[in-house]
Amino acid sequence: MPLTKKYSKDKSTCTVAFSLPVDAAGGAKKIFLAGEFNDWEPTKLPMRKAKGLFSVSLELPADAPYQYRYVTDAGVWLNDTEADCYVYNAFADADNSVVVL
């Protein structure tokens, strides 16, 4: 399921719904969202599990890109296959997902 974005009336903020299908979670019981918006804290933003998806919504300042990844309860970092784009991260030696607002 793609990222969904809902901008405020003045376009200064955007509520982004992040979601990951349960079958893409590798058997994880819990999934967390980590990214530039929460200092990459791997367990700070738990995602809710419902209707075959893990999901969470965040209100973010608009007019900026944000790098993020999903983290399983086993500490495995996953990319979003529906991200707007990807950016290489030398620290992780992997790509990060990006949402562009």
Phi and psi restraints in degrees (range 20) as a CNS / XPLOR table:
assign (resid 1 and name C) (resid 2 and name N)
       (resid 2 and name CA) (resid 2 and name C) 1.0 -70.7 20.0 2
assign (resid 2 and name N) (resid 2 and name CA)
       (resid 2 and name C) (resid 3 and name N) 1.0 163.5 20.0 2
assign (resid 2 and name C) (resid 3 and name N)
       (resid 3 and name CA) (resid 3 and name C) 1.0 -61.3 20.0 2
assign (resid 3 and name N) (resid 3 and name CA)
       (resid 3 and name C) (resid 4 and name N) 1.0 140.8 20.0 2
assign (resid 3 and name C) (resid 4 and name N)
       (resid 4 and name CA) (resid 4 and name C) 1.0 -115.0 20.0 2
assign (resid 4 and name N) (resid 4 and name CA)
       (resid 4 and name C) (resid 5 and name N) 1.0 140.8 20.0 2
assign (resid 4 and name C) (resid 5 and name N)
       (resid 5 and name CA) (resid 5 and name C) 1.0 -128.0 20.0 2
assign (resid 5 and name N) (resid 5 and name CA)
       (resid 5 and name C) (resid 6 and name N) 1.0 132.7 20.0 2
assign (resid 5 and name C) (resid 6 and name N)
       (resid 6 and name CA) (resid 6 and name C) 1.0 -131.1 20.0 2
assign (resid 6 and name N) (resid 6 and name CA)
       (resid 6 and name C) (resid 7 and name N) 1.0 109.8 20.0 2
assign (resid 6 and name C) (resid 7 and name N)
       (resid 7 and name CA) (resid 7 and name C) 1.0 -80.7 20.0 2
assign (resid 7 and name N) (resid 7 and name CA)
       (resid 7 and name C) (resid 8 and name N) 1.0 148.3 20.0 2
assign (resid 7 and name C) (resid 8 and name N)
       (resid 8 and name CA) (resid 8 and name C) 1.0 -68.3 20.0 2
assign (resid 8 and name N) (resid 8 and name CA)
       (resid 8 and name C) (resid 9 and name N) 1.0 164.5 20.0 2
assign (resid 8 and name C) (resid 9 and name N)
       (resid 9 and name CA) (resid 9 and name C) 1.0 -57.6 20.0 2
assign (resid 9 and name N) (resid 9 and name CA)
       (resid 9 and name C) (resid 10 and name N) 1.0 -37.0 20.0 2
assign (resid 9 and name C) (resid 10 and name N)
       (resid 10 and name CA) (resid 10 and name C) 1.0 -89.8 20.0 2
assign (resid 10 and name N) (resid 10 and name CA)
       (resid 10 and name C) (resid 11 and name N) 1.0 3.7 20.0 2
assign (resid 10 and name C) (resid 11 and name N)
       (resid 11 and name CA) (resid 11 and name C) 1.0 64.0 20.0 2
assign (resid 11 and name N) (resid 11 and name CA)
       (resid 11 and name C) (resid 12 and name N) 1.0 16.5 20.0 2
assign (resid 11 and name C) (resid 12 and name N)
       (resid 12 and name CA) (resid 12 and name C) 1.0 -85.7 20.0 2
assign (resid 12 and name N) (resid 12 and name CA)
       (resid 12 and name C) (resid 13 and name N) 1.0 -23.7 20.0 2
assign (resid 12 and name C) (resid 13 and name N)
       (resid 13 and name CA) (resid 13 and name C) 1.0 -132.6 20.0 2
assign (resid 13 and name N) (resid 13 and name CA)
       (resid 13 and name C) (resid 14 and name N) 1.0 163.9 20.0 2
assign (resid 13 and name C) (resid 14 and name N)
       (resid 14 and name CA) (resid 14 and name C) 1.0 -142.9 20.0 2
assign (resid 14 and name N) (resid 14 and name CA)
       (resid 14 and name C) (resid 15 and name N) 1.0 131.2 20.0 2
assign (resid 14 and name C) (resid 15 and name N)
       (resid 15 and name CA) (resid 15 and name C) 1.0 -90.1 20.0 2
assign (resid 15 and name N) (resid 15 and name CA)
       (resid 15 and name C) (resid 16 and name N) 1.0 119.0 20.0 2
assign (resid 15 and name C) (resid 16 and name N)
       (resid 16 and name CA) (resid 16 and name C) 1.0 -109.0 20.0 2
assign (resid 16 and name N) (resid 16 and name CA)
       (resid 16 and name C) (resid 17 and name N) 1.0 128.4 20.0 2
assign (resid 16 and name C) (resid 17 and name N)
       (resid 17 and name CA) (resid 17 and name C) 1.0 -99.3 20.0 2
assign (resid 17 and name N) (resid 17 and name CA)
       (resid 17 and name C) (resid 18 and name N) 1.0 114.8 20.0 2
assign (resid 17 and name C) (resid 18 and name N)
       (resid 18 and name CA) (resid 18 and name C) 1.0 -96.2 20.0 2
assign (resid 18 and name N) (resid 18 and name CA)
       (resid 18 and name C) (resid 19 and name N) 1.0 136.9 20.0 2
assign (resid 18 and name C) (resid 19 and name N)
       (resid 19 and name CA) (resid 19 and name C) 1.0 -146.8 20.0 2
assign (resid 19 and name N) (resid 19 and name CA)
       (resid 19 and name C) (resid 20 and name N) 1.0 148.5 20.0 2
assign (resid 19 and name C) (resid 20 and name N)
       (resid 20 and name CA) (resid 20 and name C) 1.0 -135.9 20.0 2
assign (resid 20 and name N) (resid 20 and name CA)
       (resid 20 and name C) (resid 21 and name N) 1.0 123.8 20.0 2
assign (resid 20 and name C) (resid 21 and name N)
       (resid 21 and name CA) (resid 21 and name C) 1.0 -60.0 20.0 2
assign (resid 21 and name N) (resid 21 and name CA)
       (resid 21 and name C) (resid 22 and name N) 1.0 141.7 20.0 2
assign (resid 21 and name C) (resid 22 and name N)
       (resid 22 and name CA) (resid 22 and name C) 1.0 -56.3 20.0 2
assign (resid 22 and name N) (resid 22 and name CA)
       (resid 22 and name C) (resid 23 and name N) 1.0 -39.1 20.0 2
assign (resid 22 and name C) (resid 23 and name N)
       (resid 23 and name CA) (resid 23 and name C) 1.0 -70.6 20.0 2
assign (resid 23 and name N) (resid 23 and name CA)
       (resid 23 and name C) (resid 24 and name N) 1.0 -12.6 20.0 2
assign (resid 23 and name C) (resid 24 and name N)
       (resid 24 and name CA) (resid 24 and name C) 1.0 -93.0 20.0 2
assign (resid 24 and name N) (resid 24 and name CA)
       (resid 24 and name C) (resid 25 and name N) 1.0 -1.3 20.0 2
assign (resid 24 and name C) (resid 25 and name N)
       (resid 25 and name CA) (resid 25 and name C) 1.0 -90.8 20.0 2
assign (resid 25 and name N) (resid 25 and name CA)
       (resid 25 and name C) (resid 26 and name N) 1.0 5.2 20.0 2
assign (resid 25 and name C) (resid 26 and name N)
       (resid 26 and name CA) (resid 26 and name C) 1.0 60.8 20.0 2
assign (resid 26 and name N) (resid 26 and name CA)
       (resid 26 and name C) (resid 27 and name N) 1.0 33.6 20.0 2
assign (resid 26 and name C) (resid 27 and name N)
       (resid 27 and name CA) (resid 27 and name C) 1.0 82.4 20.0 2
assign (resid 27 and name N) (resid 27 and name CA)
       (resid 27 and name C) (resid 28 and name N) 1.0 5.5 20.0 2
assign (resid 27 and name C) (resid 28 and name N)
       (resid 28 and name CA) (resid 28 and name C) 1.0 -65.2 20.0 2
assign (resid 28 and name N) (resid 28 and name CA)
       (resid 28 and name C) (resid 29 and name N) 1.0 143.3 20.0 2
assign (resid 28 and name C) (resid 29 and name N)
       (resid 29 and name CA) (resid 29 and name C) 1.0 -87.2 20.0 2
assign (resid 29 and name N) (resid 29 and name CA)
       (resid 29 and name C) (resid 30 and name N) 1.0 -28.9 20.0 2
assign (resid 29 and name C) (resid 30 and name N)
       (resid 30 and name CA) (resid 30 and name C) 1.0 -132.8 20.0 2
assign (resid 30 and name N) (resid 30 and name CA)
       (resid 30 and name C) (resid 31 and name N) 1.0 145.2 20.0 2
assign (resid 30 and name C) (resid 31 and name N)
       (resid 31 and name CA) (resid 31 and name C) 1.0 -130.3 20.0 2
assign (resid 31 and name N) (resid 31 and name CA)
       (resid 31 and name C) (resid 32 and name N) 1.0 143.2 20.0 2
assign (resid 31 and name C) (resid 32 and name N)
       (resid 32 and name CA) (resid 32 and name C) 1.0 -124.3 20.0 2
assign (resid 32 and name N) (resid 32 and name CA)
       (resid 32 and name C) (resid 33 and name N) 1.0 155.1 20.0 2
assign (resid 32 and name C) (resid 33 and name N)
       (resid 33 and name CA) (resid 33 and name C) 1.0 -106.5 20.0 2
assign (resid 33 and name N) (resid 33 and name CA)
       (resid 33 and name C) (resid 34 and name N) 1.0 127.8 20.0 2
assign (resid 33 and name C) (resid 34 and name N)
       (resid 34 and name CA) (resid 34 and name C) 1.0 -129.4 20.0 2
assign (resid 34 and name N) (resid 34 and name CA)
       (resid 34 and name C) (resid 35 and name N) 1.0 142.8 20.0 2
assign (resid 34 and name C) (resid 35 and name N)
       (resid 35 and name CA) (resid 35 and name C) 1.0 -175.2 20.0 2
assign (resid 35 and name N) (resid 35 and name CA)
       (resid 35 and name C) (resid 36 and name N) 1.0 -171.2 20.0 2
assign (resid 35 and name C) (resid 36 and name N)
       (resid 36 and name CA) (resid 36 and name C) 1.0 -60.4 20.0 2
assign (resid 36 and name N) (resid 36 and name CA)
       (resid 36 and name C) (resid 37 and name N) 1.0 -28.3 20.0 2
assign (resid 36 and name C) (resid 37 and name N)
       (resid 37 and name CA) (resid 37 and name C) 1.0 -75.2 20.0 2
assign (resid 37 and name N) (resid 37 and name CA)
       (resid 37 and name C) (resid 38 and name N) 1.0 -10.9 20.0 2
assign (resid 37 and name C) (resid 38 and name N)
       (resid 38 and name CA) (resid 38 and name C) 1.0 -136.7 20.0 2
assign (resid 38 and name N) (resid 38 and name CA)
       (resid 38 and name C) (resid 39 and name N) 1.0 30.3 20.0 2
assign (resid 38 and name C) (resid 39 and name N)
       (resid 39 and name CA) (resid 39 and name C) 1.0 56.6 20.0 2
assign (resid 39 and name N) (resid 39 and name CA)
       (resid 39 and name C) (resid 40 and name N) 1.0 29.8 20.0 2
assign (resid 39 and name C) (resid 40 and name N)
       (resid 40 and name CA) (resid 40 and name C) 1.0 59.5 20.0 2
assign (resid 40 and name N) (resid 40 and name CA)
       (resid 40 and name C) (resid 41 and name N) 1.0 28.2 20.0 2
assign (resid 40 and name C) (resid 41 and name N)
       (resid 41 and name CA) (resid 41 and name C) 1.0 -70.8 20.0 2
assign (resid 41 and name N) (resid 41 and name CA)
       (resid 41 and name C) (resid 42 and name N) 1.0 115.5 20.0 2
assign (resid 41 and name C) (resid 42 and name N)
       (resid 42 and name CA) (resid 42 and name C) 1.0 -70.5 20.0 2
assign (resid 42 and name N) (resid 42 and name CA)
       (resid 42 and name C) (resid 43 and name N) 1.0 -13.9 20.0 2
assign (resid 42 and name C) (resid 43 and name N)
       (resid 43 and name CA) (resid 43 and name C) 1.0 -127.9 20.0 2
assign (resid 43 and name N) (resid 43 and name CA)
       (resid 43 and name C) (resid 44 and name N) 1.0 16.0 20.0 2
assign (resid 43 and name C) (resid 44 and name N)
       (resid 44 and name CA) (resid 44 and name C) 1.0 -78.9 20.0 2
assign (resid 44 and name N) (resid 44 and name CA)
       (resid 44 and name C) (resid 45 and name N) 1.0 -31.9 20.0 2
assign (resid 44 and name C) (resid 45 and name N)
       (resid 45 and name CA) (resid 45 and name C) 1.0 -119.5 20.0 2
assign (resid 45 and name N) (resid 45 and name CA)
       (resid 45 and name C) (resid 46 and name N) 1.0 87.1 20.0 2
assign (resid 45 and name C) (resid 46 and name N)
       (resid 46 and name CA) (resid 46 and name C) 1.0 -69.9 20.0 2
assign (resid 46 and name N) (resid 46 and name CA)
       (resid 46 and name C) (resid 47 and name N) 1.0 146.3 20.0 2
assign (resid 46 and name C) (resid 47 and name N)
       (resid 47 and name CA) (resid 47 and name C) 1.0 -101.1 20.0 2
assign (resid 47 and name N) (resid 47 and name CA)
       (resid 47 and name C) (resid 48 and name N) 1.0 146.6 20.0 2
assign (resid 47 and name C) (resid 48 and name N)
       (resid 48 and name CA) (resid 48 and name C) 1.0 -85.2 20.0 2
assign (resid 48 and name N) (resid 48 and name CA)
       (resid 48 and name C) (resid 49 and name N) 1.0 144.8 20.0 2
assign (resid 48 and name C) (resid 49 and name N)
       (resid 49 and name CA) (resid 49 and name C) 1.0 -106.1 20.0 2
assign (resid 49 and name N) (resid 49 and name CA)
       (resid 49 and name C) (resid 50 and name N) 1.0 120.9 20.0 2
assign (resid 49 and name C) (resid 50 and name N)
       (resid 50 and name CA) (resid 50 and name C) 1.0 -161.6 20.0 2
assign (resid 50 and name N) (resid 50 and name CA)
       (resid 50 and name C) (resid 51 and name N) 1.0 141.9 20.0 2
assign (resid 50 and name C) (resid 51 and name N)
       (resid 51 and name CA) (resid 51 and name C) 1.0 51.8 20.0 2
assign (resid 51 and name N) (resid 51 and name CA)
       (resid 51 and name C) (resid 52 and name N) 1.0 42.0 20.0 2
assign (resid 51 and name C) (resid 52 and name N)
       (resid 52 and name CA) (resid 52 and name C) 1.0 78.5 20.0 2
assign (resid 52 and name N) (resid 52 and name CA)
       (resid 52 and name C) (resid 53 and name N) 1.0 11.3 20.0 2
assign (resid 52 and name C) (resid 53 and name N)
       (resid 53 and name CA) (resid 53 and name C) 1.0 -134.8 20.0 2
assign (resid 53 and name N) (resid 53 and name CA)
       (resid 53 and name C) (resid 54 and name N) 1.0 148.0 20.0 2
assign (resid 53 and name C) (resid 54 and name N)
       (resid 54 and name CA) (resid 54 and name C) 1.0 -96.1 20.0 2
assign (resid 54 and name N) (resid 54 and name CA)
       (resid 54 and name C) (resid 55 and name N) 1.0 133.6 20.0 2
assign (resid 54 and name C) (resid 55 and name N)
       (resid 55 and name CA) (resid 55 and name C) 1.0 -149.1 20.0 2
assign (resid 55 and name N) (resid 55 and name CA)
       (resid 55 and name C) (resid 56 and name N) 1.0 156.0 20.0 2
assign (resid 55 and name C) (resid 56 and name N)
       (resid 56 and name CA) (resid 56 and name C) 1.0 -157.5 20.0 2
assign (resid 56 and name N) (resid 56 and name CA)
       (resid 56 and name C) (resid 57 and name N) 1.0 147.3 20.0 2
assign (resid 56 and name C) (resid 57 and name N)
       (resid 57 and name CA) (resid 57 and name C) 1.0 -117.3 20.0 2
assign (resid 57 and name N) (resid 57 and name CA)
       (resid 57 and name C) (resid 58 and name N) 1.0 142.3 20.0 2
assign (resid 57 and name C) (resid 58 and name N)
       (resid 58 and name CA) (resid 58 and name C) 1.0 -133.3 20.0 2
assign (resid 58 and name N) (resid 58 and name CA)
       (resid 58 and name C) (resid 59 and name N) 1.0 143.2 20.0 2
assign (resid 58 and name C) (resid 59 and name N)
       (resid 59 and name CA) (resid 59 and name C) 1.0 -95.8 20.0 2
assign (resid 59 and name N) (resid 59 and name CA)
       (resid 59 and name C) (resid 60 and name N) 1.0 121.7 20.0 2
assign (resid 59 and name C) (resid 60 and name N)
       (resid 60 and name CA) (resid 60 and name C) 1.0 -124.8 20.0 2
assign (resid 60 and name N) (resid 60 and name CA)
       (resid 60 and name C) (resid 61 and name N) 1.0 150.5 20.0 2
assign (resid 60 and name C) (resid 61 and name N)
       (resid 61 and name CA) (resid 61 and name C) 1.0 -60.6 20.0 2
assign (resid 61 and name N) (resid 61 and name CA)
       (resid 61 and name C) (resid 62 and name N) 1.0 137.1 20.0 2
assign (resid 61 and name C) (resid 62 and name N)
       (resid 62 and name CA) (resid 62 and name C) 1.0 -82.0 20.0 2
assign (resid 62 and name N) (resid 62 and name CA)
       (resid 62 and name C) (resid 63 and name N) 1.0 176.3 20.0 2
assign (resid 62 and name C) (resid 63 and name N)
       (resid 63 and name CA) (resid 63 and name C) 1.0 66.1 20.0 2
assign (resid 63 and name N) (resid 63 and name CA)
       (resid 63 and name C) (resid 64 and name N) 1.0 37.6 20.0 2
assign (resid 63 and name C) (resid 64 and name N)
       (resid 64 and name CA) (resid 64 and name C) 1.0 -154.7 20.0 2
assign (resid 64 and name N) (resid 64 and name CA)
       (resid 64 and name C) (resid 65 and name N) 1.0 152.6 20.0 2
assign (resid 64 and name C) (resid 65 and name N)
       (resid 65 and name CA) (resid 65 and name C) 1.0 -91.5 20.0 2
assign (resid 65 and name N) (resid 65 and name CA)
       (resid 65 and name C) (resid 66 and name N) 1.0 150.4 20.0 2
assign (resid 65 and name C) (resid 66 and name N)
       (resid 66 and name CA) (resid 66 and name C) 1.0 -132.2 20.0 2
assign (resid 66 and name N) (resid 66 and name CA)
       (resid 66 and name C) (resid 67 and name N) 1.0 126.8 20.0 2
assign (resid 66 and name C) (resid 67 and name N)
       (resid 67 and name CA) (resid 67 and name C) 1.0 -85.3 20.0 2
assign (resid 67 and name N) (resid 67 and name CA)
       (resid 67 and name C) (resid 68 and name N) 1.0 144.0 20.0 2
assign (resid 67 and name C) (resid 68 and name N)
       (resid 68 and name CA) (resid 68 and name C) 1.0 -158.7 20.0 2
assign (resid 68 and name N) (resid 68 and name CA)
       (resid 68 and name C) (resid 69 and name N) 1.0 166.7 20.0 2
assign (resid 68 and name C) (resid 69 and name N)
       (resid 69 and name CA) (resid 69 and name C) 1.0 -153.2 20.0 2
assign (resid 69 and name N) (resid 69 and name CA)
       (resid 69 and name C) (resid 70 and name N) 1.0 161.3 20.0 2
assign (resid 69 and name C) (resid 70 and name N)
       (resid 70 and name CA) (resid 70 and name C) 1.0 -95.6 20.0 2
assign (resid 70 and name N) (resid 70 and name CA)
       (resid 70 and name C) (resid 71 and name N) 1.0 148.3 20.0 2
assign (resid 70 and name C) (resid 71 and name N)
       (resid 71 and name CA) (resid 71 and name C) 1.0 -128.8 20.0 2
assign (resid 71 and name N) (resid 71 and name CA)
       (resid 71 and name C) (resid 72 and name N) 1.0 128.6 20.0 2
assign (resid 71 and name C) (resid 72 and name N)
       (resid 72 and name CA) (resid 72 and name C) 1.0 -82.4 20.0 2
assign (resid 72 and name N) (resid 72 and name CA)
       (resid 72 and name C) (resid 73 and name N) 1.0 166.9 20.0 2
assign (resid 72 and name C) (resid 73 and name N)
       (resid 73 and name CA) (resid 73 and name C) 1.0 -65.4 20.0 2
assign (resid 73 and name N) (resid 73 and name CA)
       (resid 73 and name C) (resid 74 and name N) 1.0 -13.8 20.0 2
assign (resid 73 and name C) (resid 74 and name N)
       (resid 74 and name CA) (resid 74 and name C) 1.0 -94.3 20.0 2
assign (resid 74 and name N) (resid 74 and name CA)
       (resid 74 and name C) (resid 75 and name N) 1.0 3.4 20.0 2
assign (resid 74 and name C) (resid 75 and name N)
       (resid 75 and name CA) (resid 75 and name C) 1.0 85.0 20.0 2
assign (resid 75 and name N) (resid 75 and name CA)
       (resid 75 and name C) (resid 76 and name N) 1.0 13.6 20.0 2
assign (resid 75 and name C) (resid 76 and name N)
       (resid 76 and name CA) (resid 76 and name C) 1.0 -86.4 20.0 2
assign (resid 76 and name N) (resid 76 and name CA)
       (resid 76 and name C) (resid 77 and name N) 1.0 129.7 20.0 2
assign (resid 76 and name C) (resid 77 and name N)
       (resid 77 and name CA) (resid 77 and name C) 1.0 -93.9 20.0 2
assign (resid 77 and name N) (resid 77 and name CA)
       (resid 77 and name C) (resid 78 and name N) 1.0 130.2 20.0 2
assign (resid 77 and name C) (resid 78 and name N)
       (resid 78 and name CA) (resid 78 and name C) 1.0 -122.8 20.0 2
assign (resid 78 and name N) (resid 78 and name CA)
       (resid 78 and name C) (resid 79 and name N) 1.0 146.7 20.0 2
assign (resid 78 and name C) (resid 79 and name N)
       (resid 79 and name CA) (resid 79 and name C) 1.0 -92.0 20.0 2
assign (resid 79 and name N) (resid 79 and name CA)
       (resid 79 and name C) (resid 80 and name N) 1.0 160.1 20.0 2
assign (resid 79 and name C) (resid 80 and name N)
       (resid 80 and name CA) (resid 80 and name C) 1.0 -90.4 20.0 2
assign (resid 80 and name N) (resid 80 and name CA)
       (resid 80 and name C) (resid 81 and name N) 1.0 117.7 20.0 2
assign (resid 80 and name C) (resid 81 and name N)
       (resid 81 and name CA) (resid 81 and name C) 1.0 -70.3 20.0 2
assign (resid 81 and name N) (resid 81 and name CA)
       (resid 81 and name C) (resid 82 and name N) 1.0 -10.5 20.0 2
assign (resid 81 and name C) (resid 82 and name N)
       (resid 82 and name CA) (resid 82 and name C) 1.0 -109.9 20.0 2
assign (resid 82 and name N) (resid 82 and name CA)
       (resid 82 and name C) (resid 83 and name N) 1.0 16.9 20.0 2
assign (resid 82 and name C) (resid 83 and name N)
       (resid 83 and name CA) (resid 83 and name C) 1.0 -62.5 20.0 2
assign (resid 83 and name N) (resid 83 and name CA)
       (resid 83 and name C) (resid 84 and name N) 1.0 157.9 20.0 2
assign (resid 83 and name C) (resid 84 and name N)
       (resid 84 and name CA) (resid 84 and name C) 1.0 -65.5 20.0 2
assign (resid 84 and name N) (resid 84 and name CA)
       (resid 84 and name C) (resid 85 and name N) 1.0 -37.1 20.0 2
assign (resid 84 and name C) (resid 85 and name N)
       (resid 85 and name CA) (resid 85 and name C) 1.0 -165.9 20.0 2
assign (resid 85 and name N) (resid 85 and name CA)
       (resid 85 and name C) (resid 86 and name N) 1.0 -176.2 20.0 2
assign (resid 85 and name C) (resid 86 and name N)
       (resid 86 and name CA) (resid 86 and name C) 1.0 -134.8 20.0 2
assign (resid 86 and name N) (resid 86 and name CA)
       (resid 86 and name C) (resid 87 and name N) 1.0 147.6 20.0 2
assign (resid 86 and name C) (resid 87 and name N)
       (resid 87 and name CA) (resid 87 and name C) 1.0 -131.2 20.0 2
assign (resid 87 and name N) (resid 87 and name CA)
       (resid 87 and name C) (resid 88 and name N) 1.0 133.7 20.0 2
assign (resid 87 and name C) (resid 88 and name N)
       (resid 88 and name CA) (resid 88 and name C) 1.0 -68.7 20.0 2
assign (resid 88 and name N) (resid 88 and name CA)
       (resid 88 and name C) (resid 89 and name N) 1.0 137.8 20.0 2
assign (resid 88 and name C) (resid 89 and name N)
       (resid 89 and name CA) (resid 89 and name C) 1.0 -118.9 20.0 2
assign (resid 89 and name N) (resid 89 and name CA)
       (resid 89 and name C) (resid 90 and name N) 1.0 107.4 20.0 2
assign (resid 89 and name C) (resid 90 and name N)
       (resid 90 and name CA) (resid 90 and name C) 1.0 -63.5 20.0 2
assign (resid 90 and name N) (resid 90 and name CA)
       (resid 90 and name C) (resid 91 and name N) 1.0 -32.7 20.0 2
assign (resid 90 and name C) (resid 91 and name N)
       (resid 91 and name CA) (resid 91 and name C) 1.0 -61.1 20.0 2
assign (resid 91 and name N) (resid 91 and name CA)
       (resid 91 and name C) (resid 92 and name N) 1.0 -43.4 20.0 2
assign (resid 91 and name C) (resid 92 and name N)
       (resid 92 and name CA) (resid 92 and name C) 1.0 -93.8 20.0 2
assign (resid 92 and name N) (resid 92 and name CA)
       (resid 92 and name C) (resid 93 and name N) 1.0 -7.7 20.0 2
assign (resid 92 and name C) (resid 93 and name N)
       (resid 93 and name CA) (resid 93 and name C) 1.0 52.6 20.0 2
assign (resid 93 and name N) (resid 93 and name CA)
       (resid 93 and name C) (resid 94 and name N) 1.0 45.3 20.0 2
assign (resid 93 and name C) (resid 94 and name N)
       (resid 94 and name CA) (resid 94 and name C) 1.0 -158.1 20.0 2
assign (resid 94 and name N) (resid 94 and name CA)
       (resid 94 and name C) (resid 95 and name N) 1.0 167.3 20.0 2
assign (resid 94 and name C) (resid 95 and name N)
       (resid 95 and name CA) (resid 95 and name C) 1.0 -82.1 20.0 2
assign (resid 95 and name N) (resid 95 and name CA)
       (resid 95 and name C) (resid 96 and name N) 1.0 148.7 20.0 2
assign (resid 95 and name C) (resid 96 and name N)
       (resid 96 and name CA) (resid 96 and name C) 1.0 -104.0 20.0 2
assign (resid 96 and name N) (resid 96 and name CA)
       (resid 96 and name C) (resid 97 and name N) 1.0 146.7 20.0 2
assign (resid 96 and name C) (resid 97 and name N)
       (resid 97 and name CA) (resid 97 and name C) 1.0 -74.4 20.0 2
assign (resid 97 and name N) (resid 97 and name CA)
       (resid 97 and name C) (resid 98 and name N) 1.0 151.8 20.0 2
assign (resid 97 and name C) (resid 98 and name N)
       (resid 98 and name CA) (resid 98 and name C) 1.0 -133.7 20.0 2
assign (resid 98 and name N) (resid 98 and name CA)
       (resid 98 and name C) (resid 99 and name N) 1.0 134.2 20.0 2
assign (resid 98 and name C) (resid 99 and name N)
       (resid 99 and name CA) (resid 99 and name C) 1.0 -108.5 20.0 2
assign (resid 99 and name N) (resid 99 and name CA)
       (resid 99 and name C) (resid 100 and name N) 1.0 129.6 20.0 2
assign (resid 99 and name C) (resid 100 and name N)
       (resid 100 and name CA) (resid 100 and name C) 1.0 -106.9 20.0 2
assign (resid 100 and name N) (resid 100 and name CA)
       (resid 100 and name C) (resid 101 and name N) 1.0 122.0 20.0 2
